[in-house]
């Protein structure tokens, strides 16, 4: 199981394609943005050289197959006939049709959804639509379907955005830059500042990771809202996470932004997320009932 955990941590991979954000006309002809704006795909020769897409996809396929094979051997791969697996796959089937907006390649992905028995409060989506959930995140957080969709959308967004490729490129480039810069500055100043330069580079890489998490939050809720899942579940989800994890590291030294900041960002974008959900329900935002989760939240 330790190897399984290490693999998940390494391969939470992701992507996005260029597209113009669609717009609707609201009352009085006012132009209203249709959900979260789609941004151009990050690319370039450096990323292609440091993180080739084909190699990462092949590695992800091999790692996912190995993980599921290992889980099956250990008796922790939940049967496809289990109600929780059917639940996850039904949610995925509603979400998947809305992924092509962010990455046209997703239409050709061979999507997979599996559940592993583990206390880990975690889930992931590897390149090519290879989704994995751990029972811990469902059971410990008592997730509703809307909250599962928020988690799944977030992880799928990482894959659509190709964040794994971006992170590998930035980490490699930043490492080389800090090594060279530290050596040059040490030679110029007469003091060995290579350690300081390396630490500064690591802090910068952590910032890159937090930026990707924020983006995945919004893209994921956009996708799930179009599929008919309430985006307000994202707020409930992060309140549950905060209650579970009272000893999180300070945001500056973490790969993830603080829960309060994530909730604030989601709330600030609810004006473009809720209309998507309302439209999927054939109603208007002002007629939507309040979101209710299954536990008391502060």
C-alpha positions as CSV (number, residue, x, y, z in Angstrom):
1,X,0.0,0.0,0.0
2,X,3.0,2.4,0.6
3,X,4.0,2.0,-3.0
4,X,0.4,2.7,-4.0
5,X,0.4,5.9,-2.0
6,X,3.7,7.0,-3.5
7,X,2.4,6.4,-7.1
8,X,-0.7,8.5,-6.4
9,X,1.4,11.4,-5.1
10,X,3.7,11.3,-8.1
11,X,1.1,10.9,-10.8
12,X,-1.7,13.4,-10.1
13,X,-1.4,14.6,-13.8
14,X,-3.4,17.0,-16.0
15,X,-4.3,19.7,-19.3
16,X,-6.3,22.3,-21.5
17,X,-6.8,23.4,-25.2
18,X,-7.2,26.8,-26.7
19,X,-10.8,27.9,-27.1
20,X,-12.8,31.1,-26.9
21,X,-15.2,31.3,-24.0
22,X,-18.8,31.1,-25.0
23,X,-21.2,33.8,-24.0
24,X,-24.9,34.1,-23.4
25,X,-27.1,37.2,-23.5
26,X,-29.0,37.8,-20.4
27,X,-31.7,40.3,-19.6
28,X,-31.6,43.6,-21.6
29,X,-29.1,42.0,-24.0
30,X,-26.3,42.1,-21.5
31,X,-23.5,39.7,-22.3
32,X,-23.0,37.1,-19.6
33,X,-20.0,34.9,-19.4
34,X,-20.8,31.2,-19.9
35,X,-19.0,29.6,-16.9
36,X,-15.3,29.7,-16.3
37,X,-13.4,31.2,-19.2
38,X,-11.4,28.6,-21.2
39,X,-7.7,29.6,-21.5
40,X,-5.1,28.6,-24.1
41,X,-3.2,25.4,-23.6
42,X,0.2,26.0,-22.1
43,X,2.9,24.5,-24.3
44,X,6.1,25.3,-26.1
45,X,9.3,23.6,-27.1
46,X,10.6,23.6,-23.5
47,X,7.7,21.6,-22.2
48,X,7.8,19.2,-25.1
49,X,11.5,18.6,-24.5
50,X,11.3,18.2,-20.7
51,X,7.9,16.5,-20.4
52,X,6.9,14.8,-23.7
53,X,3.2,14.1,-23.8
54,X,3.4,10.6,-25.3
55,X,5.9,9.4,-22.7
56,X,3.9,10.8,-19.8
57,X,0.7,9.2,-21.1
58,X,2.4,5.9,-21.6
59,X,3.9,6.0,-18.1
60,X,0.5,7.0,-16.6
61,X,-1.2,4.0,-18.3
62,X,1.4,1.6,-17.0
63,X,1.3,3.1,-13.5
64,X,-2.5,3.0,-13.4
65,X,-2.6,-0.6,-14.6
66,X,0.0,-1.6,-12.0
67,X,-1.8,0.2,-9.2
68,X,-5.1,-1.5,-10.0
69,X,-3.4,-4.9,-10.4
70,X,-1.6,-4.4,-7.1
71,X,-4.8,-3.4,-5.4
72,X,-6.6,-6.4,-6.8
73,X,-3.9,-8.8,-5.5
74,X,-4.1,-7.3,-2.0
75,X,-7.9,-7.6,-2.1
76,X,-8.5,-3.9,-1.8
77,X,-9.8,-3.2,-5.3
78,X,-13.6,-2.7,-4.9
79,X,-15.8,-4.9,-7.2
80,X,-17.5,-3.2,-10.1
81,X,-20.8,-4.5,-8.7
82,X,-20.3,-2.6,-5.4
83,X,-22.9,0.2,-5.0
84,X,-20.2,2.8,-4.3
85,X,-18.3,1.9,-7.6
86,X,-21.6,2.1,-9.5
87,X,-22.2,5.5,-7.9
88,X,-18.8,6.8,-8.9
89,X,-19.2,5.6,-12.4
90,X,-22.6,7.0,-12.8
91,X,-21.3,10.4,-11.7
92,X,-18.4,10.2,-14.1
93,X,-20.7,9.3,-17.0
94,X,-22.6,12.6,-16.4
95,X,-19.4,14.6,-16.1
96,X,-17.3,13.2,-19.0
97,X,-19.4,14.6,-21.9
98,X,-18.5,18.1,-20.7
99,X,-14.7,17.7,-20.6
100,X,-14.1,18.3,-24.3
101,X,-14.7,22.0,-23.8
102,X,-11.4,22.1,-22.0
103,X,-9.5,19.5,-24.0
104,X,-10.7,18.0,-27.3
105,X,-8.4,15.0,-26.8
106,X,-10.6,13.9,-23.9
107,X,-13.1,12.7,-26.5
108,X,-10.7,9.9,-27.3
109,X,-9.6,9.0,-23.8
110,X,-10.4,5.5,-22.6
111,X,-12.0,6.6,-19.3
112,X,-11.7,4.3,-16.3
113,X,-13.1,4.7,-12.8
114,X,-12.1,2.5,-9.9
115,X,-12.4,2.5,-6.1
116,X,-9.7,1.2,-3.7
117,X,-10.2,0.4,0.0
118,X,-8.0,2.7,1.9
119,X,-8.2,5.2,4.8
120,X,-6.6,7.8,2.5
121,X,-8.7,11.0,2.0
122,X,-7.7,11.2,-1.6
123,X,-8.7,10.8,-5.2
124,X,-6.8,11.3,-8.6
125,X,-7.2,11.4,-12.3
126,X,-4.2,10.4,-14.4
127,X,-3.7,11.4,-18.1
128,X,-6.1,9.7,-20.4
129,X,-9.0,9.8,-17.9
130,X,-7.8,7.2,-15.5
131,X,-9.7,8.0,-12.3
132,X,-9.2,6.5,-8.8
133,X,-11.0,7.1,-5.6
134,X,-10.1,5.8,-2.1
135,X,-12.9,4.8,0.2
136,X,-11.5,7.1,2.9
137,X,-12.5,10.3,1.1
138,X,-16.1,9.1,0.7
139,X,-16.5,7.6,4.1
140,X,-14.7,10.1,6.3
141,X,-16.2,13.2,4.6
142,X,-19.6,11.5,4.2
143,X,-19.7,12.9,0.6
144,X,-23.0,13.6,-1.1
145,X,-23.2,13.0,-4.9
146,X,-22.7,16.7,-5.5
147,X,-19.5,16.7,-3.4
148,X,-18.2,13.6,-5.1
149,X,-18.8,15.4,-8.4
150,X,-16.8,18.4,-7.0
151,X,-13.9,16.1,-6.1
152,X,-14.0,14.2,-9.4
153,X,-14.3,17.4,-11.4
154,X,-11.3,18.8,-9.7
155,X,-9.2,15.7,-10.4
156,X,-10.4,15.5,-14.0
157,X,-9.5,19.2,-14.4
158,X,-5.9,18.4,-13.5
159,X,-5.8,15.9,-16.3
160,X,-7.4,18.2,-18.8
161,X,-5.0,21.0,-17.9
162,X,-2.0,18.7,-18.1
163,X,-0.7,20.1,-14.8
164,X,1.6,17.2,-14.4
165,X,3.5,18.1,-17.6
166,X,3.5,21.8,-16.6
167,X,4.8,21.0,-13.1
168,X,7.6,18.7,-14.3
169,X,8.7,21.4,-16.8
170,X,8.6,24.2,-14.2
171,X,10.4,22.1,-11.6
172,X,13.2,21.1,-13.9
173,X,13.6,24.6,-15.4
174,X,13.5,26.3,-11.9
175,X,16.0,23.8,-10.6
176,X,18.4,24.5,-13.4
177,X,17.9,28.3,-13.1
178,X,18.5,28.3,-9.3
179,X,21.6,26.1,-9.6
180,X,23.1,28.4,-12.2
181,X,22.0,31.6,-10.5
182,X,23.2,30.4,-7.1
183,X,26.6,29.4,-8.5
184,X,27.0,32.8,-10.3
185,X,25.9,34.8,-7.3
186,X,28.2,32.8,-5.0
187,X,31.2,33.5,-7.3
188,X,30.3,37.2,-7.6
189,X,29.6,37.8,-3.8
190,X,32.2,35.5,-2.4
191,X,29.5,33.8,-0.2
192,X,28.0,30.4,-0.8
193,X,24.3,31.3,-1.4
194,X,23.5,28.1,-3.4
195,X,21.4,26.7,-0.5
196,X,19.3,29.9,-0.3
197,X,18.8,29.9,-4.1
198,X,17.7,26.3,-4.0
199,X,15.2,27.1,-1.2
200,X,13.8,30.0,-3.1
201,X,13.3,27.8,-6.1
202,X,11.4,25.2,-4.0
203,X,9.1,27.9,-2.7
204,X,8.4,29.0,-6.3
205,X,7.6,25.5,-7.3
206,X,5.1,25.2,-4.4
207,X,3.4,28.4,-5.7
208,X,3.1,26.9,-9.1
209,X,1.3,23.9,-7.5
210,X,-1.0,26.1,-5.5
211,X,-2.0,28.0,-8.7
212,X,-2.8,24.7,-10.4
213,X,-5.0,23.7,-7.5
214,X,-7.0,26.9,-7.6
215,X,-7.5,26.5,-11.4
216,X,-8.6,22.9,-10.9
217,X,-11.1,24.0,-8.3
218,X,-12.8,26.3,-10.8
219,X,-12.6,24.2,-13.9
220,X,-13.8,21.1,-12.0
221,X,-16.9,22.9,-10.7
222,X,-17.6,24.3,-14.1
223,X,-17.6,20.8,-15.5
224,X,-19.7,19.3,-12.7
225,X,-22.2,22.2,-12.8
226,X,-22.8,21.6,-16.5
227,X,-23.4,17.9,-15.6
228,X,-26.2,18.9,-13.1
229,X,-24.2,18.9,-9.9
230,X,-24.5,21.9,-7.5
231,X,-21.3,23.9,-7.5
232,X,-22.1,25.1,-3.9
233,X,-21.0,21.6,-2.9
234,X,-17.4,22.8,-3.4
235,X,-17.8,25.1,-0.4
236,X,-19.3,22.3,1.7
237,X,-16.4,20.0,0.6
238,X,-13.7,22.4,1.7
239,X,-15.4,23.1,5.0
240,X,-15.5,19.3,5.6
241,X,-11.8,19.1,4.7
242,X,-10.9,21.9,7.1
243,X,-12.8,20.2,9.9
244,X,-10.9,16.9,9.2
245,X,-7.5,18.5,8.8
246,X,-6.9,21.0,11.6
247,X,-3.1,20.7,11.4
248,X,-2.5,21.7,7.8
249,X,0.8,23.4,6.9
250,X,0.9,27.1,6.4
251,X,-0.1,27.9,2.8
252,X,3.3,29.3,1.8
253,X,4.9,25.9,2.5
254,X,2.1,23.8,1.1
255,X,1.4,22.4,-2.4
256,X,-2.3,23.3,-1.8
257,X,-3.9,26.7,-1.0
258,X,-5.6,27.1,2.3
259,X,-9.2,25.9,2.6
260,X,-10.4,29.4,3.5
261,X,-8.8,30.8,0.3
262,X,-10.3,28.1,-1.8
263,X,-13.8,28.7,-0.4
264,X,-13.4,32.4,-1.0
265,X,-12.4,31.8,-4.6
266,X,-15.3,29.5,-5.2
267,X,-17.8,32.0,-3.7
268,X,-16.3,34.8,-5.9
269,X,-17.1,32.7,-9.0
270,X,-20.5,31.5,-8.0
271,X,-22.1,34.2,-10.2
272,X,-20.9,32.3,-13.3
273,X,-21.1,28.7,-11.9
274,X,-24.6,28.8,-10.5
275,X,-26.2,29.7,-13.9
276,X,-24.6,26.6,-15.4
277,X,-26.2,24.4,-12.7
278,X,-29.6,26.2,-13.0
279,X,-29.5,25.7,-16.7
280,X,-28.9,22.0,-16.3
281,X,-32.0,21.9,-14.1
282,X,-34.1,23.9,-16.5
283,X,-34.7,26.6,-13.9
284,X,-33.3,30.0,-12.9
285,X,-30.7,30.8,-10.2
286,X,-33.3,32.6,-8.0
287,X,-35.4,29.4,-8.0
288,X,-32.7,27.1,-6.8
289,X,-33.1,25.8,-3.3
290,X,-30.3,26.3,-0.8
291,X,-27.6,23.7,-0.9
292,X,-27.8,21.2,2.0
293,X,-25.1,18.7,2.8
294,X,-25.5,15.7,5.2
295,X,-23.6,17.0,8.2
296,X,-23.6,20.2,10.3
297,X,-21.0,22.7,9.1
298,X,-19.7,25.9,10.5
